[in-house]
Structure formats: structure tokens, C-alpha cells
Amino acid sequence: MHDTKGGSTPMKWLAGKVALIPVLLAFAAGGYFLHWALGPVDSQQSTVQSAGAKEQLYVCSMNFSHHSYFSSTDPGEKCSYCGMQSIPATADQMAQGDPNRTTLSEAAVKLMDIQTTPVKRMFPQAEIRMVGKIDYDETKLAYITAWTPGRLDRLFVDYAGVPVRKGDHMVELYSPELLSAQEELLAGIKAVGELKDSDVAIVRKSTLDMVRAAREKLRLWGITQKQIDAIEKSGKASDNITIYAPVGGIVIDKNARQGKYVKTGDRIYTIADLTGVWVSLRAYESDLMWLRYGQKVEFTSVAYPGEKFAGTISFIDPVLDPRTRTVKVRVNASNADGRLKPGMFVKASVHTKIAAGGKVMDAALAGKWICPMHPSVIKDGPGKCDICEMDIAAAESLGYVSGSEAAKDAPLVIPVSAALLTGKRAVVYVRVEDSPKPTFEWRTVELGLRAGRYYVVRKGLKIGERVVTRGAFAIDSERQLSAKPSMLDEMKGGGK
């Protein structure tokens, strides 16, 4: 029979059966999932316990791949994420169940190009770069001044930049005081001659004292002994007195004009000895820990491409410039050939080796004694400076590590590329050596100073452990997808 409204009865029955198929499939899938999740616990447990190497871990029975952050050794503990009952972990899950570890396949390691480097002890070397310019050595500047009032009748050096030698004539000066002092000397000499045969000893003595006083007056006014002898020999006072250069160098300033009247102390010339120059540099405050008095510095100038010059740090300013956040560093450099010109811009670098505790190590200064005013004076023991006669100081008192301290263990270091910086601390990935599959352990470490391509490790690593130096970000990204501790968690916590 046929249903006049909805069709035949067999067709209705067939349609109802077809509608039940998706429901039956859903129940079958759910049963399979529960079998996979809850599974043959005995077989899994036996597999893990047969290894007998590690304590049994229990993982989330709902979804291990998304709740792998949870693991426990207590079989009665439930997943902290979903509240599902935990189940014994398989051998693979045992390796992955540790939230601090990540296990990868050999193919994944090759694809991610993961490379490791052992943690080791060494003396890392830091390079500090600075910029600055060549300047005059202030200790080698000299002024030619008027020692008595007078008139500049002649200037032998007409412009700045002229090189002069010590003893070269510079100025002819007419001075009434000098003329009077010469006449006083000649009069005294004449009186001594007249009293040569006198029986009054006290008169002869006073006359000789007057002559000596006149000579000393002329000497103090800048007249050389040779000029004084010439005046006595000629027996005639000179209207003009020549002033000679007290040092050799370059005339960098001409402060007077011919015919000018000058007073005592007026500057006529400024002479700079350029056989030695200062290199005035600027160092950032973050680099001050690497800089020490007496360190060797290399610098270059665009005037001489490819050529390196050397100097010694002679002064580190104790005051920081608040505008530039830099400190002035002065370097003494030799310039015997005169190629370094004041005003030249230079780029400088200091290479510093770091010993245990972040101290500066310099084998050339270990156990030495240095003059605190002249860093070029270095001796094997205590004593006095050959230049200024000050007591020299031990290199250790100037911030260097002693020879005995340098012989101690070098600091523990890792390459810069191994550290994922999160703040006060950093994340590194350490290769687990005893794992059957490539396994990497997530670890937070405390870093010290950075020295070139290395970080000094204060806490968290041991010598010989292999840290990931290439591919660490890829491992960290995989851990983030698996909800495991990662660099992101450390950054959220501020790296505390």
C-alpha cells in the first residue's frame, strides 16, 4: 500500500536508518578516542616500567599534545587544565612529559639546522670602540712672554705654523729696565776693577756682591749666560735684548705684533712640541668597566687608510658628562714623524681580556708597578718615577688582576647566540646527552658581563653541557605551540 501524503512506508524506514549512520559513526569515533586516551593502561605501564630507568610519569588522558604542560608522578592527580584523570605515560611521552624538555626527530633537527656548542671556561676578550680627535699635549706647550716691560722692535717669527728649535731667536725687545740692569752690571764690574788694590776688604766684598746681584737680575729677566758674558766682554749695554725659544716645536699662536708695547707677563708666542700628542676620546658609561689606566689603545685616521697607531691611556675623567652620557678618556701617543695633526678625527679600540669575577687581565702588567702620572714608566717593583719622581703604584691598585688571580679558573662562558634574552635572566636550550632521541632542556640562566662574542655565566650551567647556538628560536617556537615553558613565559614574568 502507498501512503497518499508521505510516500511508501519502506521508503520512510530506509530514510530513518540512513539518518542514524552519522550518530553511530560519532559513537564509534568517541569509543576509539577513549580507547586511545584511556587505552590499555597495563601495556603502557609495563612498557615504561620495563625501562626502569626513570620514575613513572602520569599525563593528561584527554589530550597530551595540548596539555603536555601537565605531568605528575602521582597517579591520582588530575590534569590542572581540564580536570581529567591522568594516565601512565608511554616511553615517548616520558621524554616529552617533562615540561622543561622537548624531544624532536632526527629529521626535525636537520630541518631546523640545530647546532650546539659546549659550555667552557676561557678568558673572553671585549672590544671597546671609541671616537675622538688628536689634540695638543698640554705638558709640551710653552709660552714666550715678556719678562720685563718694553717694546717689541722685531719679531723673527711672522706667522703661526713655523717650526722652531730650542734656542732659536724669537724677539728683539727694547726695555728701559733691562738697559738699566746692564748699566748696573757694567758699573759694578768697573768698581771691582778700581778697588782691586784696595785694603778695605768690606768695600771689595760689597762691590762683588753688587755685581753678582746684577748678573742674577738679568738671568731672572730671561737673559742667557752667553748674553751676559757678551755684555761684560763688550763693556757696553745693548739697547735691544734678544729673547730665545725655551723649547722646540711649532708656533701655534702669534699673540703680538711688531712695535707693540708689552707688560710683564704678556704672551708673545705659544709653542707646541708635537713629537707627542694626546688623543681625546669619548667612552660610553657602559664601557667604563673595561677601561683601565695604562691600557694599550689602537686608533686609525682617515688621513692614513689602513694604518694603525698606538697609544696608552693616561687619564680617565672621574666625572660623567650628563648630556652625552660619556666620559673623557685621554691617550698619550708618540708622533715623532709629525704625521698626527691636532684636530684630526680618529677611531679607537681597546681589547680587554676578562678574568674570573669580571676583572681585567693584562699579562704585560701582571705584577708590575706603574707611575700614576706617566703610564709609560713601568717597573718590576716599587720605586719612584724616572720623570716626576713620584712613588709608583702596583698595577693591581689600578684595577688589574694580579698574576696569582689570573692563574685561577677562567670564567664560564657561552656564545652570545645561545642566549634568548628575557630581562634580568635568559633562556638557553641544553642538549640532553643520555636521551635516545634528540632532546633539549629548557633552562633559565643568569648571565654576567658580555665580552665580545661571549656571555659570562653566573648561574644555571655547568662546564661541558652543550647549549644550542643555532635553532634556539625554532625550538622555543615549537614549545610555545605545545604550551610548554618558553622564552615568552619568561618575558611575561619580566625575567625575574
C-alpha positions in Angstrom: 0.0 0.0 0.0 1.1 3.6 -0.6 0.8 6.5 1.7 -1.1 9.2 0.0 0.8 12.0 1.8 4.3 11.0 2.5 5.2 8.2 0.1 5.6 4.5 0.8 6.3 3.0 4.2 9.5 1.2 3.2 11.0 4.5 1.9 10.3 6.1 5.3 12.0 3.2 7.1 15.1 3.4 4.8 15.4 7.2 5.3 15.3 6.7 9.1 18.1 4.1 9.0 20.3 6.4 6.9 19.8 9.2 9.4 21.2 7.0 12.2 24.6 6.4 10.4 26.3 9.7 11.4 25.3 9.1 15.0 26.7 5.6 15.0 29.9 6.9 13.5 30.2 9.5 16.2 29.8 7.0 18.9 32.4 4.7 17.2 34.9 7.6 17.0 34.3 8.5 20.6 34.9 4.9 21.6 38.1 4.8 19.7 39.3 8.1 21.2 38.5 6.9 24.7 40.4 3.7 23.9 43.4 5.7 22.7 43.2 8.1 25.7 42.5 5.6 28.5 43.9 2.8 26.4 45.5 -0.4 27.6 47.0 1.1 30.7 48.7 -2.1 31.7 50.6 -2.4 28.4 51.7 1.3 28.6 52.7 1.0 32.2 54.6 -2.2 31.5 56.4 -0.6 28.7 57.6 2.3 30.8 58.3 0.3 33.9 60.3 -2.2 31.9 62.8 0.5 31.2 63.2 1.0 34.9 65.4 4.0 34.3 63.1 6.8 35.4 60.2 7.3 37.8 56.8 6.8 36.1 55.1 9.9 34.9 51.3 10.4 34.5 49.9 12.7 31.8 46.5 14.1 30.9 44.2 11.4 29.5 42.2 13.9 27.4 44.8 15.5 25.1 48.5 15.0 25.8 49.6 17.2 22.9 47.8 20.3 24.1 48.1 19.6 27.8 51.7 18.4 27.9 52.4 21.2 30.3 50.9 18.9 32.9 52.8 15.9 34.3 52.9 14.2 37.6 54.3 11.2 39.4 51.1 10.9 41.4 48.6 8.5 39.6 45.7 10.0 41.4 46.4 13.6 40.4 44.1 15.2 37.8 45.1 17.4 34.9 45.4 21.0 36.2 43.9 22.3 32.9 40.8 20.2 32.2 40.4 18.1 35.4 40.6 14.8 33.5 42.1 11.7 35.2 45.8 11.2 34.4 47.1 8.0 32.8 50.6 6.4 32.8 52.9 7.9 30.1 54.4 5.9 27.3 58.2 5.9 26.7 58.0 8.7 24.2 55.6 10.7 26.5 58.1 10.2 29.3 60.6 12.2 27.4 58.1 14.8 26.3 56.1 14.8 29.5 58.8 16.8 31.4 57.7 20.4 30.8 61.3 21.5 30.6 62.2 19.1 27.8 61.4 18.9 24.1 62.1 15.8 22.0 62.5 16.1 18.3 63.1 13.6 15.5 66.4 13.5 13.7 64.7 14.8 10.6 63.3 17.8 12.5 66.8 18.6 13.9 68.2 18.6 10.4 65.4 20.7 9.1 65.7 23.2 11.9 69.5 23.3 11.4 70.1 22.9 15.1 73.8 23.3 16.2 75.2 23.1 19.7 78.4 24.3 21.5 79.8 23.1 24.8 79.9 25.4 27.8 83.6 26.1 28.5 85.9 28.2 30.6 88.1 30.8 28.8 89.2 34.4 29.0 86.9 36.2 26.7 88.0 39.4 25.0 85.9 42.5 24.8 86.4 45.2 22.2 85.6 48.8 23.2 85.2 51.3 20.4 85.5 55.0 20.8 85.8 58.1 18.6 87.7 61.3 19.2 90.3 63.6 17.9 94.0 64.5 18.1 94.9 67.3 20.5 98.0 69.1 21.8 99.9 67.5 24.7 99.4 70.2 27.3 102.5 69.1 29.1 104.5 70.0 26.0 103.1 73.5 25.5 105.3 76.6 26.2 104.7 80.3 26.1 107.2 83.1 25.2 106.2 86.0 27.4 107.6 89.4 28.2 109.6 89.1 31.4 110.0 92.9 31.6 108.0 95.8 30.2 109.2 97.0 26.8 108.7 97.5 23.1 108.8 94.7 20.5 111.2 96.1 18.0 111.4 92.9 15.9 109.6 89.6 15.7 111.6 86.9 13.9 108.6 84.6 13.5 106.0 86.3 11.5 103.1 83.8 11.5 101.8 80.7 13.2 102.8 77.3 12.0 106.5 77.9 11.8 108.7 75.2 13.3 111.4 76.4 15.7 114.2 74.7 17.6 115.2 75.2 21.2 117.5 78.3 21.3 116.2 79.9 18.1 116.0 83.7 18.4 112.3 84.9 18.5 112.1 88.5 19.6 114.2 91.7 19.9 112.9 93.7 22.9 113.8 97.2 24.0 113.3 97.6 27.7 114.4 100.5 29.9 114.6 98.2 32.9 116.9 95.8 31.0 119.1 98.7 29.9 119.4 100.0 33.4 120.2 96.5 34.7 123.0 96.2 32.1 124.5 99.5 33.1 124.3 98.5 36.8 126.3 95.3 36.0 128.9 97.3 34.0 129.2 99.8 36.7 129.8 97.1 39.3 132.4 95.4 37.2 134.2 98.8 36.8 134.1 99.4 40.5 135.5 96.0 41.2 138.5 96.8 38.9 139.1 100.1 40.6 139.0 98.5 44.1 141.3 95.7 43.1 144.2 97.1 45.1 142.1 98.5 48.0 143.0 97.5 51.5 139.3 97.8 52.6 138.1 94.2 52.3 134.5 95.0 53.2 134.2 97.5 50.3 135.6 95.0 47.8 133.1 92.3 49.1 130.1 94.6 48.8 131.1 95.6 45.3 131.4 91.9 44.3 128.0 91.2 45.8 126.5 94.0 43.7 128.0 92.5 40.5 126.6 89.1 41.4 123.2 90.6 42.1 123.1 92.4 38.7 124.0 89.2 36.9 121.2 87.3 38.7 118.7 90.0 37.9 119.5 89.8 34.2 119.3 86.0 34.3 115.9 86.1 36.0 114.7 88.5 33.3 115.4 85.9 30.6 118.9 87.0 29.6 121.1 83.9 28.9 124.5 83.4 30.4 126.0 83.8 26.9 124.4 87.2 26.5 125.6 88.3 30.0 129.1 87.3 29.1 128.9 89.2 25.8 127.7 92.3 27.7 130.6 92.1 30.2 133.1 91.5 27.4 132.0 94.4 25.2 131.6 96.7 28.2 128.6 98.4 26.6 124.9 98.0 27.4 122.7 96.9 24.5 119.6 98.8 23.6 117.8 95.7 22.4 117.8 92.2 24.0 117.0 89.1 22.0 114.6 86.5 23.5 115.2 82.9 22.5 112.9 79.9 22.3 112.9 77.9 25.5 111.7 74.7 23.7 111.4 73.4 20.2 108.1 72.8 18.4 105.6 74.5 16.2 104.4 78.1 16.8 100.7 77.7 17.1 99.8 81.2 18.2 101.4 84.6 17.5 99.9 86.9 20.1 101.6 90.2 19.5 102.6 92.5 16.6 105.9 94.2 15.9 106.2 97.6 17.6 103.7 96.7 20.3 104.4 97.8 23.9 104.1 94.8 26.3 103.8 94.5 30.0 105.4 91.9 32.2 103.7 88.5 31.6 102.2 89.4 28.2 102.2 86.4 25.9 104.1 86.8 22.6 104.1 83.3 21.2 102.7 79.8 22.0 104.9 76.9 21.0 103.7 73.2 21.0 106.0 70.2 20.9 104.3 67.8 18.5 106.6 64.9 19.0 104.0 63.6 21.4 100.2 64.2 21.2 97.1 63.5 23.1 94.2 61.5 21.7 91.0 62.8 23.3 88.3 60.1 23.2 84.8 59.6 24.5 83.7 56.3 26.2 80.1 55.4 27.0 79.4 54.7 30.6 78.5 51.1 29.8 82.1 50.6 28.6 83.9 52.0 31.6 84.1 48.6 33.3 86.6 47.5 30.6 88.9 50.6 30.7 91.9 50.9 32.9 94.8 53.4 33.3 97.8 52.2 31.3 95.9 50.1 28.8 97.1 50.0 25.2 94.9 51.7 22.6 94.9 51.3 18.8 93.4 54.1 16.6 93.1 54.9 12.9 92.7 58.1 11.0 91.1 58.7 7.6 94.2 60.6 6.6 96.2 57.3 6.6 93.8 54.5 5.5 94.7 51.0 6.7 97.4 52.2 9.1 97.1 51.7 12.8 98.6 53.9 15.5 99.1 53.0 19.2 98.9 54.9 22.5 98.4 54.4 26.2 95.5 55.5 28.4 96.9 58.2 30.7 93.7 59.6 32.1 90.0 58.6 32.6 87.8 61.5 33.7 86.2 60.9 37.1 83.1 62.9 36.1 80.5 61.8 33.6 79.1 64.2 31.0 75.3 64.2 31.7 74.4 65.4 28.2 76.2 62.8 26.2 76.4 60.1 28.9 80.1 59.7 28.1 83.4 60.0 29.9 86.6 61.6 28.5 89.5 59.3 28.0 92.9 60.6 27.2 95.6 58.6 25.4 99.3 59.5 25.1 100.6 58.8 21.6 104.1 59.2 20.0 104.3 61.4 17.0 108.0 61.6 16.2 107.3 61.9 12.4 104.7 64.6 12.9 102.0 62.9 10.8 99.3 63.2 13.5 97.9 66.7 13.3 95.9 68.2 16.2 92.2 68.3 15.1 92.3 65.0 13.2 89.3 62.7 13.8 90.2 59.2 14.9 88.5 55.9 15.6 90.0 53.9 18.5 89.6 50.5 20.0 90.7 48.8 23.2 90.9 45.0 23.5 90.3 43.8 27.1 90.6 40.2 28.4 88.2 39.3 31.2 89.4 37.1 34.1 87.3 35.4 36.9 84.9 37.8 38.6 84.8 40.2 35.6 88.3 41.6 36.3 90.6 43.0 33.6 93.6 40.9 32.8 96.7 42.2 31.1 99.7 39.8 31.0 102.1 42.6 30.3 101.1 44.4 33.6 100.6 41.5 35.9 102.7 42.1 39.0 104.1 45.4 37.5 104.4 48.8 39.1 103.2 51.9 37.2 103.6 55.7 37.6 100.2 57.2 38.2 101.3 60.3 36.3 103.3 58.8 33.4 101.9 55.4 32.2 104.9 54.8 30.1 107.0 54.3 33.2 106.6 50.6 34.2 108.8 48.7 36.6 109.1 45.3 38.1 109.0 46.6 41.7 108.2 49.6 43.9 110.2 52.7 43.5 110.0 56.3 42.0 109.1 57.5 38.6 112.0 58.5 36.4 110.2 61.5 35.1 108.3 63.1 38.0 109.9 61.2 40.9 106.5 60.2 42.4 106.1 56.9 44.1 104.9 54.3 41.5 101.8 52.1 42.3 101.1 48.4 41.9 99.1 47.6 38.8 96.5 45.8 41.0 95.7 49.1 42.7 94.8 50.5 39.3 92.2 47.8 38.5 94.2 45.0 37.0 94.1 41.3 38.1 97.3 40.0 39.8 99.3 37.2 38.4 98.1 34.7 41.0 94.4 35.6 40.3 94.9 35.3 36.6 96.1 31.7 37.1 92.8 30.8 38.6 89.9 29.2 36.7 88.7 31.3 33.7 85.1 32.4 33.8 82.3 30.1 32.5 81.1 31.4 29.1 78.6 30.7 26.4 78.3 32.2 22.9 76.0 35.2 22.6 73.8 33.3 20.1 72.9 30.7 22.7 71.1 33.1 25.0 67.5 34.2 24.4 67.3 37.4 26.5 64.2 37.9 28.5 65.3 40.6 31.0 67.4 40.0 34.1 67.8 36.4 33.1 68.0 34.5 29.8 66.7 31.2 28.3 69.0 28.6 26.8 68.4 25.2 25.4 70.7 22.4 26.6 71.1 19.1 24.7 70.2 16.1 26.9 73.1 13.7 26.2 71.6 10.5 27.6 68.3 10.7 25.6 67.7 8.1 22.8 66.2 10.8 20.7 67.3 14.4 20.2 66.1 16.1 23.4 66.6 19.7 24.5 66.1 21.0 28.0 64.7 24.5 28.6 66.7 26.3 31.2 66.8 29.8 32.6 70.3 31.1 33.4 71.8 34.2 35.0 74.3 36.0 32.8 77.1 38.3 33.7 79.0 40.7 31.5 79.1 40.4 27.8 82.6 40.2 26.4 82.7 40.3 22.6 81.0 37.1 21.3 80.5 35.6 24.7 78.5 36.0 27.9 79.9 35.2 31.3 77.6 32.7 33.0 76.9 33.4 36.7 74.4 30.6 37.4 72.5 27.8 35.6 75.0 25.9 33.6 78.0 23.6 34.1 81.1 23.1 32.1 80.8 20.6 29.3 77.0 20.9 28.8 76.1 21.6 25.2 73.9 24.6 24.5 72.0 25.3 21.3 73.7 28.1 19.4 71.7 27.8 16.2 68.0 27.0 16.0 67.1 28.0 19.6 64.3 30.2 18.4 62.8 27.3 16.4 62.8 25.1 19.5 61.3 27.9 21.5 58.5 28.4 19.0 57.7 24.7 19.0 57.4 24.8 22.8 55.1 27.7 22.6 52.8 25.7 20.3 52.9 22.8 22.8 52.0 25.1 25.7 55.4 24.4 27.4 57.6 26.9 29.3 59.3 29.1 26.8 61.0 32.4 26.3 57.6 34.1 26.1 56.7 32.9 29.6 59.9 34.4 31.0 59.2 37.7 29.2 55.7 37.9 30.6 57.2 37.4 34.1 59.7 40.2 33.5 62.7 37.9 33.6 62.6 37.8 37.3 
